[in-house]
Amino acid sequence: MSFIYFYLLILVHPYLAMWWKSFPKAGRKSWEALIPGYNYYLVFKLTCQKPFWSLLLLFPGVHLVMLATANVSYLRRFGYYSFTETLQAIFFPYLLFYKVANSEVAFGNETNWSNSREVENRKWGDHIVFFMCVPVIGHLITMILDAVTREKPGTKTRVKEWGDSVLFALVAASIIRTYVFEPFQIPTGSMEKTLLVGDFLFVNKVAYGPKVPVTPLSYPLFHNTVMLPFIGPLRIQTYTTLEKGKYTRLPGYSKVQRNDVVVFNYPSGDTAVYDPRMPNGLMGHDYHGILNDEALWQFKLSNNLYSNNYNSSDSIKFKSFIENYASWKSIARQNLANGLFPVYTMENSEGQTHGGLIFRPVDKRENYIKRCVGIPGDKIKVVNSILYVNGKPAKITQNQCLQYLVSKKSVVFPSFAEMERRYGLENDPNETRIDFEDRCDENCNLPHRHHPGFYLLTLTGDEKAKIKKDFPSAEFQIYIPTESKTIKESNPLDLVENLSTFPKDFYIPNTPYNFAEIQIPSKGQTIKISKENIAWYRRIITAYEGHSLEEKKDGSIFIDGKKVNTYTFAMNYYWLMGDNRYNSADSRIWGFVPEDHVVGRASLVWLSSSSYKGIRWERIFKWID
C-alpha cells in the first residue's frame, strides 16, 4: 500500500477520533482539533509536554509509531490504562475515542505514582507497550528486576521508565539509521586491504542523499532478519510490505564519485535463498548464479556427466544444454522453489535443502560494500586483470590488491613468518585473506622434472615495491587464472562457462580477468538494442526498471508488448569492484548497480577486530579514503 494512504490516515485521524469533542475537556478550543498538524502539536503538548514530537509524524516508518504514541498518551488522560484498552489505543482506538467524545469522562492529570491503585491500573498496559518495544527479552529482564528489587514509592515503575526510554531510543535510532548514518560490519575479504574482515564502520547516508525507505514499517536496528535467541538458526523477517513507497532520495551534498567506497543493496538479491553451507543460514545471495548451477547439474545428471574431465564427445553433449537452456532453467527454478539447494559432492549427489526462497524489496536486500570504479557514461573493460576506464588504466588506490606469480627460479623468499614480520603479510586461518602461498606448478613434483615451483603473492603496490627493493632479482608476473576466450575458439564447454560472469550469456566470453568493454548507462540515455547486445541490459529492463521483455527467435525485441529497437534508461547506473580483485564477487559477476540501490558512502572505521589477532588498535577511528 502506498505511503499516501498512511499519511491520509494521519490527516483524517483527528476527525475520525472526534477530537473536536474531547479537546474542550482538556481545556482547548474545539476548532484547534480541526487544524492539521497543530492538533497533534497540542496532543503531545497536553500529554507528554513534548510538542515537537509531532514533527516525527513526517518520517515514514516512525509516523505510525508516533500516531500510536499520541493515541495511547491521550486516551490514558481519560482513564484508559488497562491491557485491552492499551491494545485498542495502539491498533484501533476509535471505539475508545467515541466513548470519550460522548460521555462525561474528564481529562485527568498524569498518573499519581504514589497512588497504588492508579499504578496497578496501568501496570499491564505499560507491560504491553514495553513488550512491543523489546519483545520477549526486555520484558523478561524487567520481570526479573521486579522480582528481585523493590519499587521506590512515588516514582514511575521500571516497566514505565524502561518502556519510555527504549521506545524513544528506538525512534531516534530508526531516524538516524535511515537518514543520517548506519553502522556496518565487513563480513568478507573482498575489500582487503582497504577494509578488513572485522572492521566496523559508519556509512554516511547524507553524502549522496538519504533514501526514503521503500518498506518503512520495520523493526529498528535490524536490516531484514533477526535470529531468535535460544531457537538456533531460525530467523524472522523484521519488516512488512504493508506500507510501500516508490524510490525517493532526499538531497545530498555530493554525487557518487569515481573511486568512492560505496555501500549498496545487493542488485542480485531480489530473490535470495539461505545457503546451507554457511553458518546460521547466511544468505546465498546470487540466486541467478545458483539457478544456473542447478540447471547445469540437472543436465549432467540426466547425461551421466559427473566428472569434470570431459572428452571431445562429452563436450559436444553440452550443445544440447545450450539449445534447451530455458527448459533446464525452468527445472532448476522449480527445484529451488521446492527447497533444493545445489551443493553437490560425491557424498551428497542429490544436493542439500534450504529454508525457502525470499523475495526482498530494494531497501531490504543485503548490504554490500565495494569501490565505485565507473560512473554513468564511463566505458570500462578489464585486460589481464588491469581495469581500464575510458580507455586509460584506472587509478590504483593505495590498498588495492593484485596477485603476482614469482618463480622460485628468480628468488627464494624466507619463511611466511618472516614475510609476515617484515612486510605485514597475513594468512588468515579462516582463509578470508591469503597473502603468501608457496606453490608448485603441475610439473614440480614429477620425478623427471626439476621445476622449482612459484610463489603466489597478494600485494598492494607499496608491498610489492618493498619486496622488490629487498629482493631485486624477484620477477613479478600478474596472475591470470583463466585466459580470455573468443566465440570463434569456443566449444560448448567454453560457452557454458560464460554463464558464471556478467552478463551470464553463452556468447559473451567474459572472465573476471578479461572483460569486454561496456558503457555504463546513464539516466535519459537512449541506446539501440538488438539480439547482439540485449544480454547486457536484460536485468536493467526487467528487474530494475520494471518492464516486461520478450525476445523472439527472429531477433525482434518486445518491451511491454511493443516491438522496439531502442531503449531509454530511467536511472543512473554504476560499476563497483572490490579492492581485492581476485577475491571479490562484484559487478564482473552480477553487473550494474542501479542508483536506487545506493545506500551511502563508507566514511569511518570506528572499531576493528581480527578473528585471530584481536583488536586492531591502529584502525580505530580511521577515516576511509
C-alpha positions, 0 to 999 in steps of 0.5 A, spaced: 500 500 500 502 506 498 505 511 503 499 516 501 494 512 504 498 512 511 499 519 511 491 520 509 490 516 515 494 521 519 490 527 516 483 524 517 485 521 524 483 527 528 476 527 525 475 520 525 477 520 533 472 526 534 477 530 537 473 536 536 469 533 542 474 531 547 479 537 546 474 542 550 475 537 556 482 538 556 481 545 556 482 547 548 478 550 543 474 545 539 476 548 532 484 547 534 482 539 533 480 541 526 487 544 524 492 539 521 498 538 524 497 543 530 492 538 533 497 533 534 502 539 536 497 540 542 496 532 543 503 531 545 503 538 548 497 536 553 500 529 554 507 528 554 509 536 554 513 534 548 510 538 542 515 537 537 514 530 537 509 531 532 514 533 527 516 525 527 509 524 524 513 526 517 518 520 517 515 514 514 516 508 518 516 512 525 509 516 523 505 510 525 509 509 531 508 516 533 500 516 531 500 510 536 504 514 541 499 520 541 493 515 541 495 511 547 498 518 551 491 521 550 486 516 551 490 514 558 488 522 560 481 519 560 482 513 564 484 508 559 490 504 562 488 497 562 491 491 557 485 491 552 484 498 552 492 499 551 491 494 545 485 498 542 489 505 543 495 502 539 491 498 533 484 501 533 482 506 538 476 509 535 471 505 539 475 508 545 475 515 542 467 515 541 466 513 548 470 519 550 467 524 545 460 522 548 460 521 555 462 525 561 469 522 562 474 528 564 481 529 562 485 527 568 492 529 570 498 524 569 498 518 573 499 519 581 505 514 582 504 514 589 497 512 588 497 504 588 491 503 585 492 508 579 499 504 578 496 497 578 491 500 573 496 501 568 501 496 570 499 491 564 498 496 559 505 499 560 507 491 560 504 491 553 507 497 550 514 495 553 513 488 550 512 491 543 518 495 544 523 489 546 519 483 545 520 477 549 527 479 552 526 486 555 520 484 558 523 478 561 529 482 564 524 487 567 520 481 570 526 479 573 528 486 576 521 486 579 522 480 582 528 481 585 528 489 587 523 493 590 519 499 587 521 506 590 514 509 592 512 515 588 516 514 582 514 511 575 515 503 575 521 500 571 516 497 566 514 505 565 521 508 565 524 502 561 518 502 556 519 510 555 526 510 554 527 504 549 521 506 545 524 513 544 531 510 543 528 506 538 525 512 534 531 516 534 535 510 532 530 508 526 531 516 524 538 516 524 539 509 521 535 511 515 537 518 514 543 520 517 548 514 518 548 506 519 553 502 522 556 496 518 560 490 519 565 487 513 563 480 513 568 478 507 575 479 504 573 482 498 575 489 500 582 487 503 586 491 504 582 497 504 577 494 509 578 488 513 574 482 515 572 485 522 572 492 521 566 496 523 564 502 520 559 508 519 556 509 512 554 516 511 547 516 508 547 524 507 553 524 502 549 522 496 542 523 499 538 519 504 533 514 501 526 514 503 525 507 505 521 503 500 518 498 506 518 503 512 514 499 517 520 495 520 523 493 526 529 498 528 536 496 528 535 490 524 536 490 516 531 484 514 532 478 519 533 477 526 535 470 529 531 468 535 535 467 541 535 460 544 531 457 537 538 456 533 538 458 526 531 460 525 530 467 523 524 472 522 523 477 517 523 484 521 519 488 516 512 488 512 510 490 505 504 493 508 506 500 507 510 501 500 513 507 497 516 508 490 524 510 490 525 517 493 532 520 495 532 526 499 538 531 497 545 530 498 551 534 498 555 530 493 554 525 487 557 518 487 564 519 485 569 515 481 573 511 486 568 512 492 567 506 497 560 505 496 555 501 500 549 498 496 543 493 496 545 487 493 542 488 485 542 480 485 538 479 491 531 480 489 530 473 490 535 470 495 535 463 498 539 461 505 545 457 503 546 451 507 553 451 507 554 457 511 553 458 518 546 460 521 543 460 514 547 466 511 544 468 505 546 465 498 545 471 495 546 470 487 540 466 486 541 467 478 548 464 479 545 458 483 539 457 478 544 456 473 548 451 477 542 447 478 540 447 471 547 445 469 547 439 474 540 437 472 543 436 465 549 432 467 545 428 471 540 426 466 547 425 461 551 421 466 556 427 466 559 427 473 566 428 472 569 434 470 574 431 465 570 431 459 572 428 452 571 431 445 564 427 445 562 429 452 563 436 450 559 436 444 553 433 449 553 440 452 550 443 445 544 440 447 544 444 454 545 450 450 539 449 445 534 447 451 537 452 456 530 455 458 527 448 459 533 446 464 532 453 467 525 452 468 527 445 472 532 448 476 527 454 478 522 449 480 527 445 484 529 451 488 522 453 489 521 446 492 527 447 497 533 444 493 539 447 494 545 445 489 551 443 493 553 437 490 559 432 492 560 425 491 557 424 498 551 428 497 549 427 489 542 429 490 544 436 493 542 439 500 535 443 502 534 450 504 529 454 508 525 457 502 526 462 497 525 470 499 523 475 495 526 482 498 524 489 496 530 494 494 531 497 501 531 490 504 536 486 500 543 485 503 548 490 504 554 490 500 560 494 500 565 495 494 569 501 490 565 505 485 570 504 479 565 507 473 560 512 473 554 513 468 557 514 461 564 511 463 566 505 458 570 500 462 573 493 460 578 489 464 585 486 460 589 481 464 586 483 470 588 491 469 581 495 469 581 500 464 576 506 464 575 510 458 580 507 455 586 509 460 588 504 466 584 506 472 587 509 478 590 504 483 588 506 490 593 505 495 590 498 498 588 495 492 590 488 491 593 484 485 596 477 485 603 476 482 606 469 480 614 469 482 618 463 480 622 460 485 627 460 479 628 468 480 628 468 488 627 464 494 623 468 499 624 466 507 619 463 511 611 466 511 613 468 518 618 472 516 614 475 510 609 476 515 614 480 520 617 484 515 612 486 510 605 485 514 603 479 510 597 475 513 594 468 512 588 468 515 586 461 518 579 462 516 582 463 509 578 470 508 585 473 506 591 469 503 597 473 502 603 468 501 602 461 498 608 457 496 606 453 490 608 448 485 606 448 478 603 441 475 610 439 473 614 440 480 613 434 483 614 429 477 620 425 478 623 427 471 622 434 472 626 439 476 621 445 476 622 449 482 615 451 483 612 459 484 610 463 489 603 466 489 603 473 492 597 478 494 600 485 494 598 492 494 603 496 490 607 499 496 608 491 498 610 489 492 615 495 491 618 493 498 619 486 496 622 488 490 627 493 493 629 487 498 629 482 493 631 485 486 632 479 482 624 477 484 620 477 477 613 479 478 608 476 473 600 478 474 596 472 475 591 470 470 587 464 472 583 463 466 585 466 459 580 470 455 576 466 450 573 468 443 566 465 440 570 463 434 575 458 439 569 456 443 566 449 444 560 448 448 564 447 454 567 454 453 560 457 452 557 454 458 562 457 462 560 464 460 554 463 464 558 464 471 560 472 469 556 478 467 552 478 463 551 470 464 550 469 456 553 463 452 556 468 447 559 473 451 566 470 453 567 474 459 572 472 465 573 476 471 580 477 468 578 479 461 572 483 460 569 486 454 568 493 454 561 496 456 558 503 457 555 504 463 548 507 462 546 513 464 539 516 466 535 519 459 540 515 455 537 512 449 541 506 446 539 501 440 538 494 442 538 488 438 539 480 439 547 482 439 547 486 445 540 485 449 544 480 454 547 486 457 541 490 459 536 484 460 536 485 468 536 493 467 529 492 463 526 487 467 528 487 474 530 494 475 526 498 471 520 494 471 518 492 464 516 486 461 521 483 455 520 478 450 525 476 445 523 472 439 527 467 435 527 472 429 531 477 433 525 482 434 525 485 441 518 486 445 518 491 451 511 491 454 508 488 448 511 493 443 516 491 438 522 496 439 529 497 437 531 502 442 531 503 449 531 509 454 534 508 461 530 511 467 536 511 472 543 512 473 547 506 473 554 504 476 560 499 476 563 497 483 569 492 484 572 490 490 579 492 492 581 485 492 580 483 485 581 476 485 577 475 491 571 479 490 564 477 487 562 484 484 559 487 478 564 482 473 559 477 476 552 480 477 553 487 473 550 494 474 548 497 480 542 501 479 542 508 483 536 506 487 540 501 490 545 506 493 545 506 500 551 511 502 558 512 502 563 508 507 566 514 511 569 511 518 572 505 521 570 506 528 572 499 531 576 493 528 577 486 530 581 480 527 578 473 528 585 471 530 589 477 532 584 481 536 583 488 536 586 492 531 588 498 535 591 502 529 584 502 525 580 505 530 577 511 528 580 511 521 577 515 516 576 511 509 579 514 503 
